[in-house]
Amino acid sequence: MKKILLTSVLCLCSFAAFAEECAYAPEQEIVRSAENFKEISALGTNFDPNKKYPCGGTLPQLAVLRGNLDTLDYLQSYGADYNAMVSLKGFEIPGAPNEIPFPLFVARYAPNSPIVDVMLNSGVNFKVKDSLGHDAMWYFERNPVLRRSYLTKKGIEELIPMKERLRKLGAKI
């Protein structure tokens, strides 16, 4: 019995050792590396901002992870659908389905609140739910940066663009 167990473990380890790492497409590499508008403009104009790649996530997913507002603006200007469904392959979230609406991905993986503000100002619908019924607040609770932040303290109904939040506070805009 020990020999069978040992053989199984060795086989699993050898498969893991020879598994290919994710090979990012050139567009994905640009999004993963860009720090400003000049660098993201290297994408040019002939690319599909909604393309699903075999690994590494969509360009909007990578832009959120990078936390670059210029990249998000650039992708949106070329037609990125910020309300599309995205795969969680490589970004697994315990208790979440394999595919979720992009706004829920943002809620879990945004590294800062300006990313969420850009999404809100772009008309992203954070009131969507995944196939299991989880809403943005469930995903925010799993985000170590944005859980219990000004974005989430008042719940989903108060997750509104910055201008609306300021108006509610009495600011004249």
N, CA and C atoms as an extended XYZ file, in Angstrom:
519
Properties=species:S:1:pos:R:3:atomname:S:1:resname:S:1:resid:I:1 pbc="F F F"
N         0.821       -1.187        0.000 N   MET     1
C         0.000        0.000        0.000 CA  MET     1
C         0.876        1.267        0.000 C   MET     1
N         1.962        1.215        0.785 N   LYS     2
C         2.863        2.358        0.838 CA  LYS     2
C         3.511        2.613       -0.518 C   LYS     2
N         3.841        1.526       -1.248 N   LYS     3
C         4.467        1.676       -2.558 CA  LYS     3
C         3.503        2.353       -3.534 C   LYS     3
N         2.243        1.970       -3.462 N   ILE     4
C         1.243        2.574       -4.358 CA  ILE     4
C         1.098        4.056       -4.034 C   ILE     4
N         1.019        4.383       -2.764 N   LEU     5
C         0.892        5.774       -2.347 CA  LEU     5
C         2.121        6.578       -2.764 C   LEU     5
N         3.286        6.029       -2.537 N   LEU     6
C         4.527        6.714       -2.908 CA  LEU     6
C         4.613        6.921       -4.429 C   LEU     6
N         4.253        5.894       -5.190 N   THR     7
C         4.262        6.001       -6.645 CA  THR     7
C         3.288        7.076       -7.111 C   THR     7
N         2.104        7.128       -6.505 N   SER     8
C         1.099        8.136       -6.869 CA  SER     8
C         1.618        9.535       -6.596 C   SER     8
N         2.236        9.721       -5.443 N   VAL     9
C         2.767       11.033       -5.082 CA  VAL     9
C         3.872       11.441       -6.055 C   VAL     9
N         4.772       10.516       -6.390 N   LEU    10
C         5.850       10.824       -7.333 CA  LEU    10
C         5.304       11.177       -8.708 C   LEU    10
N         4.266       10.470       -9.157 N   CYS    11
C         3.664       10.782      -10.464 CA  CYS    11
C         3.058       12.180      -10.453 C   CYS    11
N         2.336       12.500       -9.389 N   LEU    12
C         1.724       13.822       -9.290 CA  LEU    12
C         2.782       14.918       -9.263 C   LEU    12
N         3.844       14.676       -8.526 N   CYS    13
C         4.930       15.672       -8.461 CA  CYS    13
C         5.603       15.850       -9.814 C   CYS    13
N         5.802       14.762      -10.539 N   SER    14
C         6.464       14.889      -11.842 CA  SER    14
C         5.569       15.600      -12.842 C   SER    14
N         4.244       15.353      -12.784 N   PHE    15
C         3.331       16.088      -13.666 CA  PHE    15
C         3.370       17.573      -13.345 C   PHE    15
N         3.385       17.915      -12.073 N   ALA    16
C         3.417       19.322      -11.675 CA  ALA    16
C         4.720       19.975      -12.116 C   ALA    16
N         5.812       19.252      -12.047 N   ALA    17
C         7.106       19.813      -12.429 CA  ALA    17
C         7.184       20.097      -13.924 C   ALA    17
N         6.494       19.285      -14.721 N   PHE    18
C         6.549       19.461      -16.168 CA  PHE    18
C         5.384       20.265      -16.725 C   PHE    18
N         4.485       20.711      -15.866 N   ALA    19
C         3.357       21.519      -16.342 CA  ALA    19
C         3.881       22.839      -16.890 C   ALA    19
N         3.322       23.249      -18.029 N   GLU    20
C         3.763       24.499      -18.637 CA  GLU    20
C         3.276       25.695      -17.837 C   GLU    20
N         4.120       26.678      -17.739 N   GLU    21
C         3.688       27.925      -17.133 CA  GLU    21
C         2.855       28.684      -18.152 C   GLU    21
N         2.114       29.636      -17.663 N   CYS    22
C         1.272       30.447      -18.530 CA  CYS    22
C         2.155       31.251      -19.486 C   CYS    22
N         1.827       31.168      -20.771 N   ALA    23
C         2.541       31.953      -21.776 CA  ALA    23
C         1.643       33.123      -22.164 C   ALA    23
N         1.985       34.305      -21.688 N   TYR    24
C         1.183       35.488      -21.969 CA  TYR    24
C         1.362       35.942      -23.411 C   TYR    24
N         0.254       36.395      -24.001 N   ALA    25
C         0.287       36.981      -25.340 CA  ALA    25
C         0.945       38.363      -25.242 C   ALA    25
N         1.463       38.886      -26.358 N   PRO    26
C         2.105       40.208      -26.324 CA  PRO    26
C         1.193       41.302      -25.743 C   PRO    26
N        -0.102       41.265      -26.087 N   GLU    27
C        -1.033       42.272      -25.555 CA  GLU    27
C        -1.130       42.169      -24.030 C   GLU    27
N        -1.175       40.938      -23.542 N   GLN    28
C        -1.241       40.741      -22.095 CA  GLN    28
C         0.023       41.267      -21.416 C   GLN    28
N         1.178       41.035      -22.027 N   GLU    29
C         2.445       41.516      -21.455 CA  GLU    29
C         2.464       43.044      -21.374 C   GLU    29
N         1.930       43.703      -22.408 N   ILE    30
C         1.894       45.169      -22.393 CA  ILE    30
C         1.030       45.649      -21.228 C   ILE    30
N        -0.154       45.055      -21.073 N   VAL    31
C        -1.060       45.459      -19.992 CA  VAL    31
C        -0.453       45.150      -18.631 C   VAL    31
N         0.208       44.027      -18.507 N   ARG    32
C         0.823       43.640      -17.233 CA  ARG    32
C         1.963       44.560      -16.828 C   ARG    32
N         2.594       45.210      -17.817 N   SER    33
C         3.794       46.002      -17.551 CA  SER    33
C         3.607       47.508      -17.612 C   SER    33
N         2.590       47.975      -18.306 N   ALA    34
C         2.435       49.420      -18.542 CA  ALA    34
C         2.261       50.197      -17.244 C   ALA    34
N         2.954       51.320      -17.174 N   GLU    35
C         2.851       52.198      -16.004 CA  GLU    35
C         2.127       53.501      -16.309 C   GLU    35
N         2.004       53.839      -17.596 N   ASN    36
C         1.379       55.115      -17.946 CA  ASN    36
C         0.752       55.020      -19.336 C   ASN    36
N         0.126       56.124      -19.758 N   PHE    37
C        -0.573       56.129      -21.045 CA  PHE    37
C         0.370       55.844      -22.205 C   PHE    37
N         1.564       56.417      -22.168 N   LYS    38
C         2.518       56.205      -23.262 CA  LYS    38
C         2.829       54.715      -23.424 C   LYS    38
N         3.032       54.027      -22.319 N   GLU    39
C         3.377       52.605      -22.396 CA  GLU    39
C         2.184       51.757      -22.819 C   GLU    39
N         0.982       52.091      -22.376 N   ILE    40
C        -0.188       51.299      -22.757 CA  ILE    40
C        -0.554       51.550      -24.218 C   ILE    40
N        -0.189       52.705      -24.735 N   SER    41
C        -0.501       52.992      -26.137 CA  SER    41
C         0.283       52.089      -27.090 C   SER    41
N         1.257       51.352      -26.572 N   ALA    42
C         1.972       50.367      -27.389 CA  ALA    42
C         1.035       49.261      -27.876 C   ALA    42
N        -0.142       49.140      -27.268 N   LEU    43
C        -1.146       48.188      -27.756 CA  LEU    43
C        -1.599       48.553      -29.165 C   LEU    43
N        -1.503       49.837      -29.488 N   GLY    44
C        -1.962       50.297      -30.786 CA  GLY    44
C        -3.475       50.359      -30.829 C   GLY    44
N        -4.017       50.169      -32.021 N   THR    45
C        -5.470       50.248      -32.187 CA  THR    45
C        -6.057       48.957      -32.721 C   THR    45
N        -5.222       48.029      -33.120 N   ASN    46
C        -5.693       46.791      -33.730 CA  ASN    46
C        -5.610       45.630      -32.734 C   ASN    46
N        -6.423       45.682      -31.705 N   PHE    47
C        -6.463       44.605      -30.721 CA  PHE    47
C        -7.904       44.471      -30.235 C   PHE    47
N        -8.215       43.312      -29.684 N   ASP    48
C        -9.552       43.052      -29.162 CA  ASP    48
C        -9.492       43.141      -27.640 C   ASP    48
N       -10.051       44.204      -27.043 N   PRO    49
C        -9.963       44.356      -25.594 CA  PRO    49
C       -10.803       43.331      -24.826 C   PRO    49
N       -11.652       42.588      -25.533 N   ASN    50
C       -12.513       41.595      -24.884 CA  ASN    50
C       -12.092       40.157      -25.174 C   ASN    50
N       -10.948       39.981      -25.811 N   LYS    51
C       -10.477       38.643      -26.164 CA  LYS    51
C       -10.239       37.811      -24.905 C   LYS    51
N       -10.617       36.533      -25.007 N   LYS    52
C       -10.362       35.592      -23.911 CA  LYS    52
C        -9.126       34.781      -24.278 C   LYS    52
N        -8.116       34.868      -23.450 N   TYR    53
C        -6.844       34.196      -23.698 CA  TYR    53
C        -6.831       32.843      -22.991 C   TYR    53
N        -5.995       31.898      -23.461 N   PRO    54
C        -5.955       30.571      -22.844 CA  PRO    54
C        -5.492       30.589      -21.382 C   PRO    54
N        -4.702       31.578      -21.042 N   CYS    55
C        -4.286       31.695      -19.640 CA  CYS    55
C        -3.971       33.152      -19.321 C   CYS    55
N        -3.999       33.487      -18.070 N   GLY    56
C        -3.592       34.821      -17.644 CA  GLY    56
C        -4.688       35.852      -17.535 C   GLY    56
N        -5.883       35.553      -18.011 N   GLY    57
C        -6.989       36.498      -17.889 CA  GLY    57
C        -7.130       37.440      -19.071 C   GLY    57
N        -8.233       38.142      -19.112 N   THR    58
C        -8.492       39.127      -20.161 CA  THR    58
C        -7.661       40.379      -19.893 C   THR    58
N        -7.590       41.244      -20.890 N   LEU    59
C        -6.845       42.488      -20.703 CA  LEU    59
C        -7.436       43.331      -19.568 C   LEU    59
N        -8.777       43.478      -19.474 N   PRO    60
C        -9.320       44.219      -18.329 CA  PRO    60
C        -8.976       43.582      -16.974 C   PRO    60
N        -8.985       42.262      -16.904 N   GLN    61
C        -8.615       41.611      -15.646 CA  GLN    61
C        -7.176       41.958      -15.268 C   GLN    61
N        -6.285       41.882      -16.233 N   LEU    62
C        -4.879       42.192      -15.960 CA  LEU    62
C        -4.691       43.664      -15.608 C   LEU    62
N        -5.485       44.532      -16.236 N   ALA    63
C        -5.401       45.966      -15.923 CA  ALA    63
C        -5.833       46.233      -14.488 C   ALA    63
N        -6.862       45.543      -14.044 N   VAL    64
C        -7.303       45.706      -12.648 CA  VAL    64
C        -6.209       45.239      -11.704 C   VAL    64
N        -5.633       44.093      -11.972 N   LEU    65
C        -4.566       43.577      -11.110 CA  LEU    65
C        -3.382       44.537      -11.066 C   LEU    65
N        -3.069       45.134      -12.203 N   ARG    66
C        -1.954       46.087      -12.278 CA  ARG    66
C        -2.295       47.375      -11.537 C   ARG    66
N        -3.597       47.711      -11.515 N   GLY    67
C        -4.019       48.910      -10.798 CA  GLY    67
C        -3.754       50.191      -11.552 C   GLY    67
N        -3.679       50.100      -12.887 N   ASN    68
C        -3.325       51.259      -13.693 CA  ASN    68
C        -4.572       51.882      -14.311 C   ASN    68
N        -4.901       53.103      -13.897 N   LEU    69
C        -6.092       53.797      -14.391 CA  LEU    69
C        -5.978       54.141      -15.871 C   LEU    69
N        -4.780       54.512      -16.343 N   ASP    70
C        -4.577       54.811      -17.770 CA  ASP    70
C        -4.935       53.597      -18.625 C   ASP    70
N        -4.537       52.434      -18.179 N   THR    71
C        -4.811       51.217      -18.935 CA  THR    71
C        -6.311       50.957      -19.004 C   THR    71
N        -6.995       51.112      -17.889 N   LEU    72
C        -8.446       50.900      -17.889 CA  LEU    72
C        -9.149       51.878      -18.819 C   LEU    72
N        -8.737       53.138      -18.790 N   ASP    73
C        -9.319       54.133      -19.704 CA  ASP    73
C        -9.036       53.770      -21.165 C   ASP    73
N        -7.807       53.368      -21.443 N   TYR    74
C        -7.408       53.021      -22.814 CA  TYR    74
C        -8.241       51.842      -23.317 C   TYR    74
N        -8.358       50.793      -22.495 N   LEU    75
C        -9.124       49.620      -22.908 CA  LEU    75
C       -10.592       49.967      -23.136 C   LEU    75
N       -11.135       50.814      -22.279 N   GLN    76
C       -12.532       51.200      -22.453 CA  GLN    76
C       -12.717       51.995      -23.748 C   GLN    76
N       -11.756       52.859      -24.063 N   SER    77
C       -11.878       53.662      -25.282 CA  SER    77
C       -11.849       52.791      -26.536 C   SER    77
N       -11.333       51.570      -26.426 N   TYR    78
C       -11.311       50.646      -27.559 CA  TYR    78
C       -12.364       49.548      -27.423 C   TYR    78
N       -13.351       49.789      -26.545 N   GLY    79
C       -14.511       48.896      -26.503 CA  GLY    79
C       -14.496       47.802      -25.468 C   GLY    79
N       -13.649       47.890      -24.446 N   ALA    80
C       -13.673       46.863      -23.402 CA  ALA    80
C       -15.046       46.834      -22.746 C   ALA    80
N       -15.585       45.640      -22.594 N   ASP    81
C       -16.891       45.455      -21.962 CA  ASP    81
C       -16.672       45.184      -20.475 C   ASP    81
N       -16.888       46.200      -19.671 N   TYR    82
C       -16.640       46.077      -18.236 CA  TYR    82
C       -17.808       45.453      -17.481 C   TYR    82
N       -18.786       44.931      -18.199 N   ASN    83
C       -19.874       44.181      -17.569 CA  ASN    83
C       -19.899       42.733      -18.063 C   ASN    83
N       -18.852       42.303      -18.782 N   ALA    84
C       -18.781       40.948      -19.354 CA  ALA    84
C       -18.513       39.902      -18.265 C   ALA    84
N       -18.747       38.656      -18.618 N   MET    85
C       -18.385       37.532      -17.763 CA  MET    85
C       -16.905       37.226      -17.972 C   MET    85
N       -16.195       36.900      -16.900 N   VAL    86
C       -14.780       36.552      -16.994 CA  VAL    86
C       -14.514       35.256      -16.237 C   VAL    86
N       -13.507       34.558      -16.683 N   SER    87
C       -13.107       33.305      -16.047 CA  SER    87
C       -12.260       33.594      -14.806 C   SER    87
N       -12.391       32.729      -13.827 N   LEU    88
C       -11.530       32.836      -12.643 CA  LEU    88
C       -10.369       31.840      -12.696 C   LEU    88
N       -10.142       31.241      -13.864 N   LYS    89
C        -9.019       30.313      -14.004 CA  LYS    89
C        -7.725       31.078      -13.701 C   LYS    89
N        -7.016       30.623      -12.709 N   GLY    90
C        -5.796       31.302      -12.279 CA  GLY    90
C        -6.049       32.362      -11.219 C   GLY    90
N        -7.318       32.677      -10.982 N   PHE    91
C        -7.702       33.684       -9.984 CA  PHE    91
C        -8.773       33.096       -9.048 C   PHE    91
N        -8.701       31.813       -8.804 N   GLU    92
C        -9.737       31.119       -8.065 CA  GLU    92
C       -10.055       31.818       -6.740 C   GLU    92
N       -11.348       31.852       -6.424 N   ILE    93
C       -11.839       32.437       -5.181 CA  ILE    93
C       -12.661       31.359       -4.499 C   ILE    93
N       -12.250       30.888       -3.315 N   PRO    94
C       -13.019       29.850       -2.639 CA  PRO    94
C       -14.484       30.271       -2.461 C   PRO    94
N       -15.379       29.379       -2.884 N   GLY    95
C       -16.805       29.636       -2.751 CA  GLY    95
C       -17.434       30.345       -3.930 C   GLY    95
N       -16.617       30.730       -4.921 N   ALA    96
C       -17.128       31.440       -6.102 CA  ALA    96
C       -17.220       30.462       -7.279 C   ALA    96
N       -18.106       30.748       -8.238 N   PRO    97
C       -18.155       29.906       -9.440 CA  PRO    97
C       -16.923       30.138      -10.321 C   PRO    97
N       -16.794       29.364      -11.371 N   ASN    98
C       -15.631       29.465      -12.262 CA  ASN    98
C       -15.663       30.687      -13.158 C   ASN    98
N       -16.844       31.255      -13.367 N   GLU    99
C       -16.993       32.433      -14.210 CA  GLU    99
C       -17.913       33.415      -13.497 C   GLU    99
N       -17.508       34.694      -13.495 N   ILE   100
C       -18.283       35.720      -12.792 CA  ILE   100
C       -18.348       36.997      -13.626 C   ILE   100
N       -19.291       37.881      -13.320 N   PRO   101
C       -19.304       39.186      -13.989 CA  PRO   101
C       -18.045       39.985      -13.614 C   PRO   101
N       -17.491       40.702      -14.588 N   PHE   102
C       -16.278       41.478      -14.367 CA  PHE   102
C       -16.347       42.411      -13.155 C   PHE   102
N       -17.484       43.102      -12.895 N   PRO   103
C       -17.518       43.969      -11.712 CA  PRO   103
C       -17.224       43.210      -10.407 C   PRO   103
N       -17.591       41.941      -10.336 N   LEU   104
C       -17.304       41.159       -9.131 CA  LEU   104
C       -15.823       40.814       -9.054 C   LEU   104
N       -15.192       40.607      -10.208 N   PHE   105
C       -13.743       40.423      -10.251 CA  PHE   105
C       -13.052       41.685       -9.725 C   PHE   105
N       -13.537       42.837      -10.156 N   VAL   106
C       -12.988       44.116       -9.690 CA  VAL   106
C       -13.137       44.222       -8.175 C   VAL   106
N       -14.319       43.860       -7.666 N   ALA   107
C       -14.560       43.950       -6.223 CA  ALA   107
C       -13.571       43.098       -5.433 C   ALA   107
N       -13.197       41.956       -5.955 N   ARG   108
C       -12.268       41.078       -5.244 CA  ARG   108
C       -10.804       41.471       -5.461 C   ARG   108
N       -10.451       41.870       -6.675 N   TYR   109
C        -9.031       42.019       -7.002 CA  TYR   109
C        -8.512       43.449       -7.156 C   TYR   109
N        -9.372       44.456       -7.107 N   ALA   110
C        -8.874       45.831       -7.234 CA  ALA   110
C        -7.891       46.130       -6.104 C   ALA   110
N        -6.695       46.639       -6.443 N   PRO   111
C        -5.695       46.919       -5.415 CA  PRO   111
C        -5.890       48.265       -4.725 C   PRO   111
N        -6.876       49.056       -5.193 N   ASN   112
C        -7.116       50.357       -4.569 CA  ASN   112
C        -8.505       50.859       -4.948 C   ASN   112
N        -8.998       51.833       -4.212 N   SER   113
C       -10.350       52.344       -4.454 CA  SER   113
C       -10.492       53.153       -5.740 C   SER   113
N        -9.460       53.866       -6.232 N   PRO   114
C        -9.648       54.569       -7.509 CA  PRO   114
C       -10.040       53.647       -8.666 C   PRO   114
N        -9.598       52.406       -8.638 N   ILE   115
C       -10.001       51.448       -9.680 CA  ILE   115
C       -11.521       51.289       -9.651 C   ILE   115
N       -12.076       51.124       -8.473 N   VAL   116
C       -13.524       50.959       -8.349 CA  VAL   116
C       -14.221       52.245       -8.768 C   VAL   116
N       -13.679       53.393       -8.383 N   ASP   117
C       -14.276       54.671       -8.789 CA  ASP   117
C       -14.297       54.822      -10.309 C   ASP   117
N       -13.218       54.431      -10.983 N   VAL   118
C       -13.187       54.485      -12.446 CA  VAL   118
C       -14.279       53.580      -13.024 C   VAL   118
N       -14.422       52.413      -12.465 N   MET   119
C       -15.450       51.481      -12.934 CA  MET   119
C       -16.848       52.063      -12.719 C   MET   119
N       -17.080       52.639      -11.548 N   LEU   120
C       -18.385       53.250      -11.258 CA  LEU   120
C       -18.667       54.400      -12.223 C   LEU   120
N       -17.674       55.230      -12.464 N   ASN   121
C       -17.840       56.362      -13.385 CA  ASN   121
C       -18.022       55.907      -14.834 C   ASN   121
N       -17.594       54.671      -15.134 N   SER   122
C       -17.737       54.121      -16.483 CA  SER   122
C       -19.087       53.438      -16.680 C   SER   122
N       -19.900       53.430      -15.643 N   GLY   123
C       -21.214       52.805      -15.758 CA  GLY   123
C       -21.238       51.323      -15.462 C   GLY   123
N       -20.218       50.820      -14.798 N   VAL   124
C       -20.183       49.405      -14.453 CA  VAL   124
C       -21.271       49.115      -13.419 C   VAL   124
N       -21.943       48.002      -13.606 N   ASN   125
C       -23.031       47.606      -12.720 CA  ASN   125
C       -22.520       46.703      -11.600 C   ASN   125
N       -22.291       47.274      -10.445 N   PHE   126
C       -21.832       46.489       -9.297 CA  PHE   126
C       -22.983       45.798       -8.580 C   PHE   126
N       -24.200       45.961       -9.071 N   LYS   127
C       -25.356       45.324       -8.430 CA  LYS   127
C       -25.644       43.942       -9.003 C   LYS   127
N       -24.759       43.451       -9.865 N   VAL   128
C       -24.935       42.115      -10.426 CA  VAL   128
C       -24.590       41.062       -9.386 C   VAL   128
N       -25.014       39.841       -9.663 N   LYS   129
C       -24.684       38.701       -8.799 CA  LYS   129
C       -24.093       37.597       -9.659 C   LYS   129
N       -23.308       36.741       -9.025 N   ASP   130
C       -22.782       35.589       -9.749 CA  ASP   130
C       -23.840       34.488       -9.770 C   ASP   130
N       -23.523       33.371      -10.387 N   SER   131
C       -24.492       32.286      -10.526 CA  SER   131
C       -24.868       31.635       -9.200 C   SER   131
N       -24.102       31.894       -8.161 N   LEU   132
C       -24.409       31.360       -6.830 CA  LEU   132
C       -25.134       32.378       -5.952 C   LEU   132
N       -25.373       33.569       -6.491 N   GLY   133
C       -26.092       34.598       -5.748 CA  GLY   133
C       -25.219       35.542       -4.944 C   GLY   133
N       -23.897       35.448       -5.086 N   HIS   134
C       -22.989       36.356       -4.378 CA  HIS   134
C       -22.991       37.721       -5.067 C   HIS   134
N       -23.040       38.775       -4.253 N   ASP   135
C       -22.999       40.127       -4.812 CA  ASP   135
C       -21.629       40.756       -4.595 C   ASP   135
N       -21.487       42.009       -5.007 N   ALA   136
C       -20.196       42.697       -4.900 CA  ALA   136
C       -19.710       42.771       -3.456 C   ALA   136
N       -20.614       42.905       -2.507 N   MET   137
C       -20.185       42.996       -1.107 CA  MET   137
C       -19.513       41.699       -0.659 C   MET   137
N       -20.002       40.566       -1.143 N   TRP   138
C       -19.387       39.277       -0.822 CA  TRP   138
C       -17.951       39.254       -1.347 C   TRP   138
N       -17.744       39.772       -2.561 N   TYR   139
C       -16.410       39.802       -3.158 CA  TYR   139
C       -15.519       40.852       -2.486 C   TYR   139
N       -16.077       42.010       -2.157 N   PHE   140
C       -15.292       43.024       -1.435 CA  PHE   140
C       -14.788       42.464       -0.109 C   PHE   140
N       -15.606       41.662        0.540 N   GLU   141
C       -15.217       41.094        1.835 CA  GLU   141
C       -13.991       40.192        1.693 C   GLU   141
N       -13.726       39.683        0.521 N   ARG   142
C       -12.569       38.828        0.260 CA  ARG   142
C       -11.371       39.612       -0.263 C   ARG   142
N       -11.541       40.911       -0.448 N   ASN   143
C       -10.459       41.767       -0.921 CA  ASN   143
C        -9.753       42.352        0.302 C   ASN   143
N        -8.500       41.985        0.532 N   PRO   144
C        -7.813       42.455        1.743 CA  PRO   144
C        -7.615       43.968        1.806 C   PRO   144
N        -7.699       44.649        0.672 N   VAL   145
C        -7.484       46.102        0.641 CA  VAL   145
C        -8.796       46.870        0.811 C   VAL   145
N        -9.844       46.425        0.144 N   LEU   146
C       -11.068       47.210        0.092 CA  LEU   146
C       -12.174       46.747        1.047 C   LEU   146
N       -11.968       45.633        1.719 N   ARG   147
C       -12.995       45.225        2.685 CA  ARG   147
C       -13.050       46.274        3.789 C   ARG   147
N       -14.205       46.615        4.184 N   ARG   148
C       -14.410       47.617        5.237 CA  ARG   148
C       -13.780       48.972        4.864 C   ARG   148
N       -14.026       49.401        3.639 N   SER   149
C       -13.533       50.700        3.187 CA  SER   149
C       -14.712       51.633        2.973 C   SER   149
N       -14.445       52.893        2.657 N   TYR   150
C       -15.537       53.838        2.424 CA  TYR   150
C       -16.449       53.354        1.299 C   TYR   150
N       -15.921       52.528        0.416 N   LEU   151
C       -16.727       52.013       -0.684 CA  LEU   151
C       -17.774       51.011       -0.206 C   LEU   151
N       -17.484       50.311        0.866 N   THR   152
C       -18.341       49.196        1.264 CA  THR   152
C       -19.114       49.409        2.562 C   THR   152
N       -18.757       50.392        3.336 N   LYS   153
C       -19.359       50.549        4.662 CA  LYS   153
C       -20.873       50.730        4.654 C   LYS   153
N       -21.411       51.311        3.580 N   LYS   154
C       -22.852       51.562        3.558 CA  LYS   154
C       -23.611       50.588        2.663 C   LYS   154
N       -22.935       49.577        2.155 N   GLY   155
C       -23.612       48.546        1.375 CA  GLY   155
C       -23.728       48.840       -0.096 C   GLY   155
N       -24.320       47.901       -0.794 N   ILE   156
C       -24.390       47.938       -2.253 CA  ILE   156
C       -25.164       49.138       -2.782 C   ILE   156
N       -26.181       49.597       -2.072 N   GLU   157
C       -26.986       50.729       -2.554 CA  GLU   157
C       -26.200       52.033       -2.553 C   GLU   157
N       -25.155       52.108       -1.762 N   GLU   158
C       -24.330       53.314       -1.703 CA  GLU   158
C       -23.054       53.195       -2.523 C   GLU   158
N       -22.934       52.118       -3.270 N   LEU   159
C       -21.779       51.944       -4.146 CA  LEU   159
C       -22.087       52.683       -5.442 C   LEU   159
N       -21.813       53.984       -5.414 N   ILE   160
C       -22.184       54.892       -6.500 CA  ILE   160
C       -20.972       55.728       -6.908 C   ILE   160
N       -21.005       56.324       -8.099 N   PRO   161
C       -19.861       57.141       -8.537 CA  PRO   161
C       -19.519       58.260       -7.547 C   PRO   161
N       -18.249       58.648       -7.551 N   MET   162
C       -17.740       59.642       -6.608 CA  MET   162
C       -18.548       60.941       -6.634 C   MET   162
N       -18.918       61.414       -7.811 N   LYS   163
C       -19.681       62.662       -7.905 CA  LYS   163
C       -20.996       62.545       -7.133 C   LYS   163
N       -21.661       61.413       -7.251 N   GLU   164
C       -22.915       61.216       -6.525 CA  GLU   164
C       -22.672       61.142       -5.021 C   GLU   164
N       -21.576       60.490       -4.615 N   ARG   165
C       -21.245       60.418       -3.179 CA  ARG   165
C       -21.001       61.823       -2.632 C   ARG   165
N       -20.254       62.643       -3.389 N   LEU   166
C       -19.961       64.009       -2.949 CA  LEU   166
C       -21.244       64.852       -2.884 C   LEU   166
N       -22.120       64.682       -3.866 N   ARG   167
C       -23.405       65.415       -3.854 CA  ARG   167
C       -24.214       65.055       -2.608 C   ARG   167
N       -24.226       63.767       -2.273 N   LYS   168
C       -24.974       63.332       -1.092 CA  LYS   168
C       -24.398       63.937        0.189 C   LYS   168
N       -23.107       64.236        0.158 N   LEU   169
C       -22.453       64.848        1.316 CA  LEU   169
C       -22.627       66.366        1.326 C   LEU   169
N       -23.295       66.898        0.300 N   GLY   170
C       -23.572       68.329        0.257 CA  GLY   170
C       -22.588       69.139       -0.560 C   GLY   170
N       -21.685       68.500       -1.251 N   ALA   171
C       -20.722       69.241       -2.070 CA  ALA   171
C       -21.416       69.799       -3.308 C   ALA   171
N       -21.010       70.977       -3.710 N   LYS   172
C       -21.550       71.573       -4.920 CA  LYS   172
C       -20.636       71.252       -6.073 C   LYS   172
N       -21.143       70.489       -6.997 N   ILE   173
C       -20.328       70.033       -8.127 CA  ILE   173
C       -20.872       70.601       -9.408 C   ILE   173
